[in-house]
Amino acid sequence: MSSSGPETVGTGDNKLGLGSGLVVQELGWDEDVDEDVRIMVEDAIDSELFEEVMEAADVVLMWWRDSDGDLADGLVDSLTDLAEDGYVWLLTPKVGREGFVDPADVNEAAVSAGLSVTTVSATVSADWAATKLVRPKSARR
């Protein structure tokens, strides 16, 4: 198997590979988010995005900018309502955009939060990129 770089997911308008019926919690919304991405997600799951969920979230859609504070703390907070087999789509501004987050910082923060950065990524818009974070499959300590 060759390592040709990050794997991208989804096709057409569903760039994050989400399906109908998933409960998606959205964190970090601000006026700079891409509304087309939000609409794409809502269309894919056939539901609204939730800031607060009444049941465990299957996916957390987390918008994050460099100025938002400590990413590790933000990721820990994202796990509060996340189902055990759920995952986080971390959306960060692309290189050269205001608020860009260095991939090394994402990796470090993910490890600190008890998550693993996957090789799955998606370019979701002209300004935002998404990285999929999961809980490690190894046994808990």
Secondary structure, DSSP 8 states (H G I E B T S, - for coil): ----S-EE--BTTBTT---TT--EEEES--TTS-HHHHHHHHHHHTS--BSS-SS-EEEEEEE--GGGS-HHHHHHHHTTTEEEEEEEEEEEE-TTSTT---HHHHHHHHHHTT-EEEEEEEE-SSSEEEEEEE--SS---
